[in-house]
Amino acid sequence: MGFRFSEVMFKPVRNLGAIIVDSLREEFIDESFIRIGRCQNLLEVGCGTKPFYPIYSKFVSHSVGTDVPFSPHNQEKIDTLALATALPFKDETFDVVLCTEVMEHVPEPQIMLDEIYRVLKPEGTLILTTPFLVPLHEQPYDFFRYTPFALRYMLEKSGYDIIIIKPFSELFGVIISFFVQLQLKLWYALSVAMHAGKIYSVANPFILLFVYFPQVAYLKMLHFAQRVRILKKIADKFSYTTKGYGTFAAK
């Protein structure tokens, strides 16, 4: 499939500085649900505004979203206010638990993994995503970053069987991400100083060409590399540094 400039011009994004990791995370979640297939009950831990609801709603009959009472996100879509370390559900309630970009904010992550294990049905599935090389965020509730070895150790300690731990990008994706984030800090400061919100968007040709386009082009090249054996080996070799990880584990 060829690259079309119109795709860059009109494809909406949630975060201009995180197009790479956001796209790869969504692909991982979508692939995970395709792998699971239809199921009855899903729990989303740390659901926020439920950005992944359009993905999992096609696969599950019933879903519940929890988040903390002090969540910085809009709370309209949260079904139950609860800590991830004290889930208010009976044992073996859910077929799937989805937990995205939450574990770094939990001061006792092992307890969180134990709680999720408890509420999962036998042979239930955990879809977990965690950041690695990303800036501090939601301070002061930003405690940890996780290597794949830490994820494997902690999940196995709670009793899970690890099926997949997948990096979200590799060295070149990380370099591009830091490059565009530095630019965006400048453009954001200018937009505030000038009271001109449009300059912090793809309507600004500099952001389009030097922030948006490099990230979309990288994703195109990464997807191509994954289909070519020698290029995939090279990409895998450079995935020792990444934006984050997606983990698929079973009870």
Solvent accessible surface area in square Angstrom, and as a share of the most:
residue,aa,sasa,rsa
1,M,211,0.94
2,G,55,0.53
3,F,81,0.34
4,R,153,0.56
5,F,102,0.42
6,S,58,0.38
7,E,44,0.20
8,V,0,0.00
9,M,74,0.33
10,F,156,0.65
11,K,115,0.49
12,P,121,0.76
13,V,55,0.32
14,R,134,0.49
15,N,78,0.40
16,L,22,0.11
17,G,6,0.06
18,A,17,0.13
19,I,8,0.04
20,I,0,0.00
21,V,7,0.04
22,D,22,0.12
23,S,22,0.14
24,L,17,0.09
25,R,21,0.07
26,E,59,0.27
27,E,60,0.27
28,F,6,0.02
29,I,0,0.00
30,D,47,0.24
31,E,87,0.39
32,S,5,0.03
33,F,0,0.00
34,I,110,0.56
35,R,139,0.51
36,I,46,0.23
37,G,23,0.22
38,R,156,0.57
39,C,18,0.11
40,Q,107,0.48
41,N,39,0.20
42,L,0,0.00
43,L,0,0.00
44,E,2,0.01
45,V,2,0.01
46,G,20,0.19
47,C,3,0.02
48,G,5,0.05
49,T,62,0.36
50,K,24,0.10
51,P,53,0.33
52,F,7,0.03
53,Y,104,0.39
54,P,90,0.57
55,I,26,0.13
56,Y,0,0.00
57,S,39,0.25
58,K,128,0.54
59,F,33,0.14
60,V,12,0.07
61,S,66,0.42
62,H,103,0.46
63,S,25,0.16
64,V,23,0.13
65,G,0,0.00
66,T,1,0.01
67,D,14,0.07
68,V,33,0.19
69,P,75,0.47
70,F,111,0.46
71,S,11,0.07
72,P,96,0.60
73,H,85,0.38
74,N,87,0.44
75,Q,69,0.31
76,E,150,0.67
77,K,116,0.49
78,I,22,0.11
79,D,85,0.44
80,T,40,0.23
81,L,94,0.47
82,A,13,0.10
83,L,83,0.41
84,A,11,0.08
85,T,36,0.21
86,A,61,0.48
87,L,7,0.03
88,P,77,0.48
89,F,41,0.17
90,K,173,0.73
91,D,91,0.47
92,E,89,0.40
93,T,43,0.25
94,F,4,0.02
95,D,32,0.17
96,V,1,0.00
97,V,0,0.00
98,L,0,0.00
99,C,0,0.00
100,T,15,0.09
101,E,43,0.19
102,V,19,0.11
103,M,0,0.00
104,E,0,0.00
105,H,32,0.14
106,V,13,0.08
107,P,81,0.51
108,E,95,0.43
109,P,15,0.10
110,Q,39,0.17
111,I,80,0.41
112,M,0,0.00
113,L,0,0.00
114,D,64,0.33
115,E,25,0.11
116,I,0,0.00
117,Y,59,0.23
118,R,72,0.26
119,V,0,0.00
120,L,0,0.00
121,K,61,0.26
122,P,84,0.53
123,E,151,0.68
124,G,4,0.04
125,T,13,0.08
126,L,0,0.00
127,I,0,0.00
128,L,0,0.00
129,T,0,0.00
130,T,1,0.01
131,P,3,0.02
132,F,45,0.19
133,L,60,0.30
134,V,34,0.20
135,P,72,0.45
136,L,120,0.60
137,H,57,0.26
138,E,65,0.29
139,Q,117,0.52
140,P,106,0.67
141,Y,103,0.39
142,D,19,0.10
143,F,86,0.36
144,F,80,0.34
145,R,73,0.27
146,Y,9,0.03
147,T,51,0.30
148,P,33,0.21
149,F,162,0.68
150,A,34,0.27
151,L,0,0.00
152,R,106,0.39
153,Y,141,0.54
154,M,24,0.11
155,L,0,0.00
156,E,89,0.40
157,K,131,0.56
158,S,15,0.09
159,G,38,0.37
160,Y,5,0.02
161,D,92,0.47
162,I,29,0.15
163,I,76,0.38
164,I,57,0.29
165,I,36,0.18
166,K,80,0.34
167,P,44,0.28
168,F,1,0.01
169,S,5,0.03
170,E,10,0.04
171,L,45,0.22
172,F,104,0.43
173,G,0,0.00
174,V,7,0.04
175,I,94,0.48
176,I,37,0.19
177,S,2,0.01
178,F,83,0.34
179,F,106,0.44
180,V,0,0.00
181,Q,32,0.14
182,L,128,0.64
183,Q,36,0.16
184,L,9,0.05
185,K,138,0.59
186,L,105,0.52
187,W,47,0.17
188,Y,124,0.47
189,A,57,0.44
190,L,65,0.32
191,S,10,0.06
192,V,84,0.48
193,A,77,0.59
194,M,118,0.53
195,H,172,0.77
196,A,31,0.24
197,G,58,0.56
198,K,162,0.69
199,I,38,0.19
200,Y,74,0.28
201,S,33,0.21
202,V,48,0.28
203,A,73,0.57
204,N,11,0.06
205,P,81,0.51
206,F,115,0.48
207,I,0,0.00
208,L,15,0.08
209,L,87,0.44
210,F,97,0.41
211,V,0,0.00
212,Y,2,0.01
213,F,72,0.30
214,P,31,0.20
215,Q,0,0.00
216,V,16,0.09
217,A,23,0.18
218,Y,12,0.04
219,L,14,0.07
220,K,69,0.29
221,M,122,0.54
222,L,19,0.10
223,H,62,0.28
224,F,108,0.45
225,A,14,0.11
226,Q,74,0.33
227,R,168,0.61
228,V,50,0.28
229,R,198,0.72
230,I,110,0.56
231,L,62,0.31
232,K,80,0.34
233,K,126,0.53
234,I,79,0.40
235,A,11,0.09
236,D,70,0.36
237,K,157,0.66
238,F,59,0.25
239,S,22,0.14
240,Y,145,0.55
241,T,16,0.09
242,T,0,0.00
243,K,2,0.01
244,G,1,0.01
245,Y,11,0.04
246,G,0,0.00
247,T,1,0.01
248,F,9,0.04
249,A,0,0.00
250,A,21,0.16
251,K,46,0.19
